[in-house]
Amino acid sequence: MPQIFVILGLGTSSLFTDREADDLGRRLIPVVEKGFDIQKTKDTAFTAVRAVSTVGEADVQVEVRYTAGRDEYGRGKPFKPTLRAQQRLIDLIKAEFMAFLRYHGLPGYSLSVWCKPYCGGSFKMCKKTR
């Protein structure tokens, strides 16, 4: 399951609203699913947090975290996007981010995007229990 984790830096706090952060997530989810060729899986999550302190970071940091190396989607081969596929995804995220800024009339922000595969890791979503 890919997770889009966005860190909003200090420079975004006065103009970038919570509602806009939510919209960014709704826009990035289909981009990640398209980039990883997992459309229609509804298997991508989004989280945005505001930074308390940063040094040397972009205004907006996007991490795409995912488990890799297993047959996550029943295709008969491990899910392990190539470096080239990850770079294409980064380009797609950058284009969508720029469109998002224009749509909301936001100023330009610097952006970093990091694809972070977790190889050999395990993920499980646990339902609410008592």
N, CA, C and O atoms as a GROMACS GRO file, in nm:
protein
  520
    1MET      N    1   0.083  -0.118   0.000
    1MET     CA    2   0.000   0.000   0.000
    1MET      C    3   0.088   0.124   0.000
    1MET      O    4   0.159   0.149   0.097
    2PRO      N    5   0.085   0.202  -0.106
    2PRO     CA    6   0.159   0.329  -0.102
    2PRO      C    7   0.095   0.427  -0.003
    2PRO      O    8  -0.027   0.435   0.010
    3GLN      N    9   0.180   0.500   0.064
    3GLN     CA   10   0.135   0.610   0.149
    3GLN      C   11   0.205   0.735   0.100
    3GLN      O   12   0.328   0.740   0.090
    4ILE      N   13   0.126   0.836   0.070
    4ILE     CA   14   0.180   0.967   0.034
    4ILE      C   15   0.189   1.045   0.164
    4ILE      O   16   0.088   1.072   0.229
    5PHE      N   17   0.309   1.082   0.202
    5PHE     CA   18   0.333   1.153   0.327
    5PHE      C   19   0.390   1.290   0.291
    5PHE      O   20   0.500   1.299   0.237
    6VAL      N   21   0.315   1.395   0.321
    6VAL     CA   22   0.354   1.531   0.284
    6VAL      C   23   0.388   1.609   0.411
    6VAL      O   24   0.312   1.610   0.508
    7ILE      N   25   0.503   1.674   0.408
    7ILE     CA   26   0.545   1.761   0.517
    7ILE      C   27   0.540   1.904   0.465
    7ILE      O   28   0.611   1.939   0.370
    8LEU      N   29   0.456   1.984   0.526
    8LEU     CA   30   0.442   2.125   0.487
    8LEU      C   31   0.536   2.207   0.574
    8LEU      O   32   0.520   2.214   0.696
    9GLY      N   33   0.633   2.270   0.510
    9GLY     CA   34   0.733   2.348   0.581
    9GLY      C   35   0.678   2.478   0.636
    9GLY      O   36   0.564   2.517   0.610
   10LEU      N   37   0.761   2.544   0.712
   10LEU     CA   38   0.720   2.668   0.780
   10LEU      C   39   0.676   2.777   0.683
   10LEU      O   40   0.588   2.856   0.716
   11GLY      N   41   0.736   2.782   0.565
   11GLY     CA   42   0.701   2.884   0.467
   11GLY      C   43   0.562   2.869   0.409
   11GLY      O   44   0.513   2.961   0.344
   12THR      N   45   0.498   2.756   0.431
   12THR     CA   46   0.364   2.734   0.376
   12THR      C   47   0.254   2.768   0.476
   12THR      O   48   0.137   2.777   0.437
   13SER      N   49   0.287   2.787   0.601
   13SER     CA   50   0.185   2.792   0.706
   13SER      C   51   0.087   2.908   0.696
   13SER      O   52  -0.028   2.894   0.736
   14SER      N   53   0.128   3.022   0.643
   14SER     CA   54   0.037   3.136   0.640
   14SER      C   55  -0.061   3.131   0.523
   14SER      O   56  -0.166   3.194   0.529
   15LEU      N   57  -0.030   3.058   0.417
   15LEU     CA   58  -0.118   3.058   0.300
   15LEU      C   59  -0.178   2.922   0.268
   15LEU      O   60  -0.284   2.917   0.205
   16PHE      N   61  -0.118   2.817   0.306
   16PHE     CA   62  -0.158   2.682   0.268
   16PHE      C   63  -0.255   2.630   0.376
   16PHE      O   64  -0.212   2.592   0.484
   17THR      N   65  -0.385   2.628   0.346
   17THR     CA   66  -0.485   2.590   0.446
   17THR      C   67  -0.498   2.439   0.460
   17THR      O   68  -0.450   2.364   0.375
   18ASP      N   69  -0.563   2.396   0.566
   18ASP     CA   70  -0.589   2.253   0.586
   18ASP      C   71  -0.675   2.198   0.472
   18ASP      O   72  -0.652   2.086   0.426
   19ARG      N   73  -0.772   2.275   0.427
   19ARG     CA   74  -0.858   2.232   0.316
   19ARG      C   75  -0.775   2.213   0.188
   19ARG      O   76  -0.800   2.120   0.111
   20GLU      N   77  -0.679   2.301   0.165
   20GLU     CA   78  -0.592   2.286   0.048
   20GLU      C   79  -0.503   2.164   0.062
   20GLU      O   80  -0.477   2.094  -0.037
   21ALA      N   81  -0.455   2.136   0.182
   21ALA     CA   82  -0.375   2.016   0.204
   21ALA      C   83  -0.458   1.892   0.173
   21ALA      O   84  -0.408   1.798   0.110
   22ASP      N   85  -0.584   1.891   0.214
   22ASP     CA   86  -0.674   1.779   0.184
   22ASP      C   87  -0.692   1.764   0.032
   22ASP      O   88  -0.691   1.653  -0.020
   23ASP      N   89  -0.710   1.876  -0.036
   23ASP     CA   90  -0.725   1.871  -0.182
   23ASP      C   91  -0.599   1.818  -0.248
   23ASP      O   92  -0.607   1.743  -0.345
   24LEU      N   93  -0.483   1.857  -0.197
   24LEU     CA   94  -0.358   1.805  -0.252
   24LEU      C   95  -0.355   1.653  -0.244
   24LEU      O   96  -0.316   1.586  -0.339
   25GLY      N   97  -0.397   1.598  -0.131
   25GLY     CA   98  -0.403   1.453  -0.116
   25GLY      C   99  -0.496   1.388  -0.216
   25GLY      O  100  -0.462   1.288  -0.278
   26ARG      N  101  -0.614   1.445  -0.232
   26ARG     CA  102  -0.711   1.390  -0.327
   26ARG      C  103  -0.659   1.393  -0.471
   26ARG      O  104  -0.694   1.309  -0.553
   27ARG      N  105  -0.576   1.491  -0.499
   27ARG     CA  106  -0.518   1.502  -0.634
   27ARG      C  107  -0.397   1.410  -0.653
   27ARG      O  108  -0.376   1.359  -0.763
   28LEU      N  109  -0.319   1.390  -0.547
   28LEU     CA  110  -0.198   1.308  -0.561
   28LEU      C  111  -0.226   1.158  -0.560
   28LEU      O  112  -0.153   1.081  -0.622
   29ILE      N  113  -0.331   1.114  -0.491
   29ILE     CA  114  -0.361   0.971  -0.485
   29ILE      C  115  -0.374   0.909  -0.624
   29ILE      O  116  -0.307   0.810  -0.651
   30PRO      N  117  -0.458   0.963  -0.714
   30PRO     CA  118  -0.467   0.901  -0.846
   30PRO      C  119  -0.337   0.913  -0.928
   30PRO      O  120  -0.311   0.829  -1.014
   31VAL      N  121  -0.258   1.015  -0.900
   31VAL     CA  122  -0.130   1.031  -0.970
   31VAL      C  123  -0.036   0.917  -0.931
   31VAL      O  124   0.030   0.858  -1.017
   32VAL      N  125  -0.029   0.887  -0.802
   32VAL     CA  126   0.057   0.778  -0.755
   32VAL      C  127   0.006   0.644  -0.809
   32VAL      O  128   0.085   0.561  -0.853
   33GLU      N  129  -0.124   0.624  -0.804
   33GLU     CA  130  -0.179   0.498  -0.854
   33GLU      C  131  -0.155   0.482  -1.004
   33GLU      O  132  -0.128   0.371  -1.051
   34LYS      N  133  -0.163   0.591  -1.078
   34LYS     CA  134  -0.132   0.584  -1.222
   34LYS      C  135   0.017   0.558  -1.242
   34LYS      O  136   0.055   0.473  -1.322
   35GLY      N  137   0.100   0.630  -1.170
   35GLY     CA  138   0.245   0.616  -1.184
   35GLY      C  139   0.293   0.476  -1.150
   35GLY      O  140   0.389   0.428  -1.211
   36PHE      N  141   0.229   0.411  -1.055
   36PHE     CA  142   0.266   0.275  -1.015
   36PHE      C  143   0.181   0.169  -1.085
   36PHE      O  144   0.194   0.050  -1.057
   37ASP      N  145   0.094   0.212  -1.175
   37ASP     CA  146   0.006   0.122  -1.249
   37ASP      C  147  -0.076   0.033  -1.156
   37ASP      O  148  -0.085  -0.088  -1.174
   38ILE      N  149  -0.136   0.097  -1.055
   38ILE     CA  150  -0.223   0.025  -0.964
   38ILE      C  151  -0.359   0.096  -0.954
   38ILE      O  152  -0.422   0.098  -0.849
   39GLN      N  153  -0.403   0.154  -1.067
   39GLN     CA  154  -0.532   0.221  -1.070
   39GLN      C  155  -0.641   0.123  -1.028
   39GLN      O  156  -0.627   0.002  -1.044
   40LYS      N  157  -0.747   0.176  -0.975
   40LYS     CA  158  -0.866   0.101  -0.934
   40LYS      C  159  -0.841   0.011  -0.813
   40LYS      O  160  -0.931  -0.064  -0.774
   41THR      N  161  -0.725   0.016  -0.752
   41THR     CA  162  -0.700  -0.068  -0.635
   41THR      C  163  -0.748  -0.001  -0.506
   41THR      O  164  -0.770  -0.068  -0.406
   42LYS      N  165  -0.765   0.131  -0.510
   42LYS     CA  166  -0.801   0.207  -0.389
   42LYS      C  167  -0.707   0.169  -0.274
   42LYS      O  168  -0.751   0.146  -0.161
   43ASP      N  169  -0.579   0.164  -0.306
   43ASP     CA  170  -0.480   0.112  -0.212
   43ASP      C  171  -0.377   0.216  -0.172
   43ASP      O  172  -0.267   0.182  -0.129
   44THR      N  173  -0.412   0.343  -0.186
   44THR     CA  174  -0.315   0.449  -0.155
   44THR      C  175  -0.370   0.538  -0.046
   44THR      O  176  -0.487   0.578  -0.050
   45ALA      N  177  -0.287   0.569   0.052
   45ALA     CA  178  -0.325   0.655   0.164
   45ALA      C  179  -0.252   0.789   0.153
   45ALA      O  180  -0.154   0.801   0.080
   46PHE      N  181  -0.302   0.887   0.225
   46PHE     CA  182  -0.242   1.020   0.224
   46PHE      C  183  -0.241   1.076   0.366
   46PHE      O  184  -0.338   1.064   0.439
   47THR      N  185  -0.129   1.136   0.402
   47THR     CA  186  -0.114   1.206   0.529
   47THR      C  187  -0.036   1.334   0.503
   47THR      O  188   0.064   1.332   0.431
   48ALA      N  189  -0.080   1.444   0.562
   48ALA     CA  190  -0.006   1.570   0.557
   48ALA      C  191   0.016   1.618   0.700
   48ALA      O  192  -0.074   1.613   0.783
   49VAL      N  193   0.136   1.665   0.726
   49VAL     CA  194   0.170   1.720   0.858
   49VAL      C  195   0.242   1.853   0.838
   49VAL      O  196   0.303   1.878   0.734
   50ARG      N  197   0.235   1.936   0.939
   50ARG     CA  198   0.307   2.064   0.936
   50ARG      C  199   0.435   2.049   1.017
   50ARG      O  200   0.435   1.997   1.128
   51ALA      N  201   0.543   2.096   0.960
   51ALA     CA  202   0.673   2.090   1.027
   51ALA      C  203   0.681   2.193   1.139
   51ALA      O  204   0.625   2.302   1.128
   52VAL      N  205   0.749   2.157   1.244
   52VAL     CA  206   0.775   2.249   1.354
   52VAL      C  207   0.904   2.325   1.326
   52VAL      O  208   0.916   2.443   1.358
   53SER      N  209   1.000   2.256   1.265
   53SER     CA  210   1.129   2.316   1.234
   53SER      C  211   1.189   2.243   1.115
   53SER      O  212   1.178   2.120   1.105
   54THR      N  213   1.253   2.317   1.027
   54THR     CA  214   1.325   2.256   0.915
   54THR      C  215   1.452   2.336   0.889
   54THR      O  216   1.458   2.456   0.916
   55VAL      N  217   1.552   2.268   0.837
   55VAL     CA  218   1.675   2.332   0.793
   55VAL      C  219   1.714   2.266   0.661
   55VAL      O  220   1.732   2.144   0.656
   56GLY      N  221   1.727   2.344   0.558
   56GLY     CA  222   1.772   2.291   0.430
   56GLY      C  223   1.671   2.203   0.358
   56GLY      O  224   1.708   2.124   0.272
   57GLU      N  225   1.543   2.216   0.394
   57GLU     CA  226   1.439   2.135   0.330
   57GLU      C  227   1.358   2.220   0.233
   57GLU      O  228   1.358   2.342   0.241
   58ALA      N  229   1.288   2.152   0.141
   58ALA     CA  230   1.196   2.220   0.051
   58ALA      C  231   1.075   2.268   0.131
   58ALA      O  232   1.048   2.218   0.240
   59ASP      N  233   1.001   2.365   0.075
   59ASP     CA  234   0.880   2.414   0.140
   59ASP      C  235   0.778   2.303   0.157
   59ASP      O  236   0.710   2.293   0.260
   60VAL      N  237   0.767   2.218   0.055
   60VAL     CA  238   0.676   2.104   0.058
   60VAL      C  239   0.757   1.980   0.025
   60VAL      O  240   0.822   1.972  -0.079
   61GLN      N  241   0.752   1.883   0.116
   61GLN     CA  242   0.824   1.757   0.096
   61GLN      C  243   0.722   1.646   0.077
   61GLN      O  244   0.632   1.629   0.159
   62VAL      N  245   0.737   1.571  -0.030
   62VAL     CA  246   0.647   1.459  -0.057
   62VAL      C  247   0.728   1.330  -0.052
   62VAL      O  248   0.826   1.315  -0.125
   63GLU      N  249   0.685   1.239   0.033
   63GLU     CA  250   0.744   1.105   0.038
   63GLU      C  251   0.638   1.007  -0.007
   63GLU      O  252   0.524   1.012   0.041
   64VAL      N  253   0.673   0.919  -0.099
   64VAL     CA  254   0.582   0.812  -0.139
   64VAL      C  255   0.642   0.684  -0.083
   64VAL      O  256   0.739   0.630  -0.136
   65ARG      N  257   0.584   0.636   0.026
   65ARG     CA  258   0.634   0.518   0.097
   65ARG      C  259   0.554   0.396   0.050
   65ARG      O  260   0.433   0.404   0.029
   66TYR      N  261   0.624   0.284   0.034
   66TYR     CA  262   0.552   0.163  -0.007
   66TYR      C  263   0.634   0.039   0.022
   66TYR      O  264   0.758   0.043   0.019
   67THR      N  265   0.565  -0.070   0.051
   67THR     CA  266   0.632  -0.198   0.066
   67THR      C  267   0.662  -0.252  -0.073
   67THR      O  268   0.581  -0.237  -0.165
   68ALA      N  269   0.776  -0.314  -0.088
   68ALA     CA  270   0.818  -0.365  -0.219
   68ALA      C  271   0.877  -0.505  -0.203
   68ALA      O  272   0.923  -0.543  -0.096
   69GLY      N  273   0.875  -0.578  -0.314
   69GLY     CA  274   0.940  -0.708  -0.314
   69GLY      C  275   0.846  -0.826  -0.297
   69GLY      O  276   0.890  -0.940  -0.298
   70ARG      N  277   0.717  -0.799  -0.280
   70ARG     CA  278   0.618  -0.906  -0.270
   70ARG      C  279   0.516  -0.888  -0.382
   70ARG      O  280   0.507  -0.782  -0.443
   71ASP      N  281   0.439  -0.992  -0.407
   71ASP     CA  282   0.333  -0.985  -0.508
   71ASP      C  283   0.212  -0.916  -0.443
   71ASP      O  284   0.112  -0.980  -0.412
   72GLU      N  285   0.223  -0.785  -0.426
   72GLU     CA  286   0.121  -0.708  -0.357
   72GLU      C  287  -0.014  -0.707  -0.429
   72GLU      O  288  -0.118  -0.694  -0.365
   73TYR      N  289  -0.012  -0.720  -0.560
   73TYR     CA  290  -0.135  -0.700  -0.638
   73TYR      C  291  -0.176  -0.822  -0.719
   73TYR      O  292  -0.252  -0.809  -0.815
   74GLY      N  293  -0.128  -0.940  -0.683
   74GLY     CA  294  -0.170  -1.063  -0.749
   74GLY      C  295  -0.136  -1.071  -0.896
   74GLY      O  296  -0.212  -1.126  -0.976
   75ARG      N  297  -0.023  -1.017  -0.932
   75ARG     CA  298   0.019  -1.016  -1.073
   75ARG      C  299   0.120  -1.126  -1.105
   75ARG      O  300   0.164  -1.140  -1.219
   76GLY      N  301   0.156  -1.205  -1.006
   76GLY     CA  302   0.252  -1.311  -1.028
   76GLY      C  303   0.397  -1.267  -1.027
   76GLY      O  304   0.486  -1.343  -1.064
   77LYS      N  305   0.421  -1.143  -0.986
   77LYS     CA  306   0.558  -1.092  -0.974
   77LYS      C  307   0.562  -0.989  -0.863
   77LYS      O  308   0.462  -0.925  -0.832
   78PRO      N  309   0.678  -0.974  -0.802
   78PRO     CA  310   0.689  -0.877  -0.692
   78PRO      C  311   0.662  -0.734  -0.739
   78PRO      O  312   0.698  -0.695  -0.850
   79PHE      N  313   0.597  -0.658  -0.653
   79PHE     CA  314   0.578  -0.516  -0.678
   79PHE      C  315   0.707  -0.447  -0.640
   79PHE      O  316   0.742  -0.438  -0.523
   80LYS      N  317   0.778  -0.398  -0.740
   80LYS     CA  318   0.905  -0.332  -0.716
   80LYS      C  319   0.929  -0.233  -0.831
   80LYS      O  320   1.002  -0.266  -0.925
   81PRO      N  321   0.869  -0.114  -0.824
   81PRO     CA  322   0.888  -0.016  -0.931
   81PRO      C  323   1.036   0.013  -0.956
   81PRO      O  324   1.114   0.029  -0.862
   82THR      N  325   1.071   0.018  -1.082
   82THR     CA  326   1.210   0.047  -1.119
   82THR      C  327   1.245   0.191  -1.084
   82THR      O  328   1.157   0.273  -1.057
   83LEU      N  329   1.374   0.220  -1.085
   83LEU     CA  330   1.418   0.357  -1.063
   83LEU      C  331   1.358   0.449  -1.169
   83LEU      O  332   1.319   0.562  -1.139
   84ARG      N  333   1.352   0.402  -1.291
   84ARG     CA  334   1.293   0.482  -1.400
   84ARG      C  335   1.144   0.511  -1.373
   84ARG      O  336   1.098   0.623  -1.394
   85ALA      N  337   1.070   0.410  -1.327
   85ALA     CA  338   0.928   0.430  -1.294
   85ALA      C  339   0.913   0.530  -1.179
   85ALA      O  340   0.822   0.612  -1.180
   86GLN      N  341   1.002   0.522  -1.082
   86GLN     CA  342   0.997   0.616  -0.970
   86GLN      C  343   1.025   0.759  -1.018
   86GLN      O  344   0.960   0.854  -0.974
   87GLN      N  345   1.120   0.774  -1.108
   87GLN     CA  346   1.152   0.906  -1.162
   87GLN      C  347   1.036   0.963  -1.243
   87GLN      O  348   1.009   1.083  -1.238
   88ARG      N  349   0.967   0.876  -1.318
   88ARG     CA  350   0.848   0.921  -1.392
   88ARG      C  351   0.739   0.965  -1.294
   88ARG      O  352   0.672   1.065  -1.316
   89LEU      N  353   0.724   0.889  -1.186
   89LEU     CA  354   0.625   0.927  -1.085
   89LEU      C  355   0.659   1.062  -1.025
   89LEU      O  356   0.570   1.145  -1.005
   90ILE      N  357   0.785   1.086  -0.996
   90ILE     CA  358   0.827   1.216  -0.943
   90ILE      C  359   0.788   1.328  -1.039
   90ILE      O  360   0.739   1.432  -0.996
   91ASP      N  361   0.808   1.308  -1.168
   91ASP     CA  362   0.770   1.408  -1.268
   91ASP      C  363   0.619   1.431  -1.269
   91ASP      O  364   0.574   1.545  -1.282
   92LEU      N  365   0.541   1.323  -1.256
   92LEU     CA  366   0.395   1.335  -1.252
   92LEU      C  367   0.351   1.412  -1.127
   92LEU      O  368   0.261   1.497  -1.134
   93ILE      N  369   0.414   1.383  -1.014
   93ILE     CA  370   0.380   1.454  -0.890
   93ILE      C  371   0.415   1.602  -0.902
   93ILE      O  372   0.337   1.688  -0.860
   94LYS      N  373   0.530   1.632  -0.958
   94LYS     CA  374   0.570   1.773  -0.976
   94LYS      C  375   0.469   1.846  -1.063
   94LYS      O  376   0.429   1.957  -1.030
   95ALA      N  377   0.427   1.786  -1.174
   95ALA     CA  378   0.330   1.849  -1.264
   95ALA      C  379   0.196   1.872  -1.193
   95ALA      O  380   0.136   1.978  -1.206
   96GLU      N  381   0.151   1.773  -1.117
   96GLU     CA  382   0.024   1.788  -1.045
   96GLU      C  383   0.035   1.893  -0.936
   96GLU      O  384  -0.059   1.968  -0.913
   97PHE      N  385   0.150   1.899  -0.869
   97PHE     CA  386   0.171   1.998  -0.765
   97PHE      C  387   0.166   2.139  -0.825
   97PHE      O  388   0.106   2.229  -0.766
   98MET      N  389   0.228   2.158  -0.939
   98MET     CA  390   0.226   2.289  -1.004
   98MET      C  391   0.083   2.327  -1.046
   98MET      O  392   0.042   2.442  -1.030
   99ALA      N  393   0.007   2.231  -1.098
   99ALA     CA  394  -0.132   2.256  -1.135
   99ALA      C  395  -0.215   2.290  -1.011
   99ALA      O  396  -0.301   2.377  -1.015
  100PHE      N  397  -0.188   2.221  -0.902
  100PHE     CA  398  -0.256   2.246  -0.774
  100PHE      C  399  -0.231   2.390  -0.727
  100PHE      O  400  -0.325   2.460  -0.688
  101LEU      N  401  -0.106   2.434  -0.731
  101LEU     CA  402  -0.073   2.571  -0.690
  101LEU      C  403  -0.147   2.673  -0.775
  101LEU      O  404  -0.203   2.770  -0.723
  102ARG      N  405  -0.146   2.652  -0.907
  102ARG     CA  406  -0.216   2.745  -0.997
  102ARG      C  407  -0.366   2.748  -0.966
  102ARG      O  408  -0.426   2.855  -0.958
  103TYR      N  409  -0.426   2.630  -0.949
  103TYR     CA  410  -0.570   2.620  -0.924
  103TYR      C  411  -0.609   2.697  -0.798
  103TYR      O  412  -0.712   2.765  -0.796
  104HIS      N  413  -0.529   2.688  -0.695
  104HIS     CA  414  -0.560   2.754  -0.568
  104HIS      C  415  -0.504   2.895  -0.558
  104HIS      O  416  -0.523   2.962  -0.456
  105GLY      N  417  -0.436   2.941  -0.663
  105GLY     CA  418  -0.379   3.076  -0.660
  105GLY      C  419  -0.271   3.091  -0.554
  105GLY      O  420  -0.252   3.200  -0.499
  106LEU      N  421  -0.202   2.983  -0.526
  106LEU     CA  422  -0.096   2.986  -0.425
  106LEU      C  423   0.036   3.030  -0.488
  106LEU      O  424   0.057   3.012  -0.608
  107PRO      N  425   0.125   3.087  -0.408
  107PRO     CA  426   0.256   3.126  -0.461
  107PRO      C  427   0.339   3.002  -0.492
  107PRO      O  428   0.302   2.890  -0.454
  108GLY      N  429   0.450   3.021  -0.558
  108GLY     CA  430   0.540   2.910  -0.585
  108GLY      C  431   0.605   2.861  -0.457
  108GLY      O  432   0.647   2.941  -0.373
  109TYR      N  433   0.612   2.731  -0.442
  109TYR     CA  434   0.680   2.670  -0.329
  109TYR      C  435   0.783   2.573  -0.384
  109TYR      O  436   0.761   2.511  -0.487
  110SER      N  437   0.894   2.560  -0.314
  110SER     CA  438   0.990   2.457  -0.354
  110SER      C  439   0.932   2.321  -0.313
  110SER      O  440   0.855   2.309  -0.218
  111LEU      N  441   0.972   2.219  -0.389
  111LEU     CA  442   0.916   2.086  -0.371
  111LEU      C  443   1.027   1.982  -0.376
  111LEU      O  444   1.117   1.990  -0.460
  112SER      N  445   1.020   1.886  -0.286
  112SER     CA  446   1.106   1.768  -0.297
  112SER      C  447   1.015   1.646  -0.298
  112SER      O  448   0.914   1.643  -0.229
  113VAL      N  449   1.053   1.547  -0.377
  113VAL     CA  450   0.975   1.423  -0.385
  113VAL      C  451   1.071   1.307  -0.369
  113VAL      O  452   1.176   1.301  -0.434
  114TRP      N  453   1.035   1.215  -0.281
  114TRP     CA  454   1.120   1.101  -0.251
  114TRP      C  455   1.036   0.975  -0.254
  114TRP      O  456   0.943   0.960  -0.175
  115CYS      N  457   1.069   0.885  -0.345
  115CYS     CA  458   1.008   0.753  -0.345
  115CYS      C  459   1.086   0.667  -0.247
  115CYS      O  460   1.208   0.654  -0.258
  116LYS      N  461   1.015   0.608  -0.151
  116LYS     CA  462   1.080   0.535  -0.042
  116LYS      C  463   1.027   0.392  -0.035
  116LYS      O  464   0.930   0.365   0.037
  117PRO      N  465   1.088   0.301  -0.109
  117PRO     CA  466   1.045   0.162  -0.097
  117PRO      C  467   1.092   0.101   0.034
  117PRO      O  468   1.204   0.126   0.080
  118TYR      N  469   1.007   0.022   0.093
  118TYR     CA  470   1.042  -0.054   0.212
  118TYR      C  471   1.050  -0.200   0.172
  118TYR      O  472   0.949  -0.270   0.168
  119CYS      N  473   1.171  -0.245   0.142
  119CYS     CA  474   1.193  -0.383   0.098
  119CYS      C  475   1.213  -0.471   0.221
  119CYS      O  476   1.286  -0.436   0.314
  120GLY      N  477   1.146  -0.584   0.220
  120GLY     CA  478   1.159  -0.676   0.332
  120GLY      C  479   1.076  -0.636   0.451
  120GLY      O  480   1.076  -0.704   0.554
  121GLY      N  481   1.003  -0.525   0.440
  121GLY     CA  482   0.917  -0.481   0.549
  121GLY      C  483   0.779  -0.543   0.536
  121GLY      O  484   0.747  -0.607   0.436
  122SER      N  485   0.699  -0.523   0.636
  122SER     CA  486   0.564  -0.578   0.636
  122SER      C  487   0.468  -0.468   0.676
  122SER      O  488   0.501  -0.381   0.757
  123PHE      N  489   0.348  -0.473   0.620
  123PHE     CA  490   0.245  -0.375   0.651
  123PHE      C  491   0.114  -0.449   0.671
  123PHE      O  492   0.082  -0.542   0.598
  124LYS      N  493   0.039  -0.406   0.771
  124LYS     CA  494  -0.094  -0.462   0.793
  124LYS      C  495  -0.181  -0.353   0.852
  124LYS      O  496  -0.142  -0.288   0.949
  125MET      N  497  -0.298  -0.333   0.795
  125MET     CA  498  -0.395  -0.240   0.849
  125MET      C  499  -0.480  -0.315   0.948
  125MET      O  500  -0.542  -0.415   0.913
  126CYS      N  501  -0.484  -0.270   1.072
  126CYS     CA  502  -0.560  -0.338   1.177
  126CYS      C  503  -0.689  -0.261   1.203
  126CYS      O  504  -0.689  -0.139   1.221
  127LYS      N  505  -0.798  -0.334   1.206
  127LYS     CA  506  -0.928  -0.270   1.234
  127LYS      C  507  -0.935  -0.228   1.379
  127LYS      O  508  -0.862  -0.279   1.464
  128LYS      N  509  -1.022  -0.134   1.406
  128LYS     CA  510  -1.041  -0.084   1.541
  128LYS      C  511  -1.087  -0.198   1.632
  128LYS      O  512  -1.181  -0.270   1.600
  129THR      N  513  -1.020  -0.212   1.743
  129THR     CA  514  -1.057  -0.315   1.841
  129THR      C  515  -1.066  -0.254   1.978
  129THR      O  516  -1.025  -0.140   2.000
  130ARG      N  517  -1.120  -0.331   2.069
  130ARG     CA  518  -1.129  -0.285   2.208
  130ARG      C  519  -1.025  -0.351   2.291
  130ARG      O  520  -1.015  -0.325   2.411
   0.00000   0.00000   0.00000
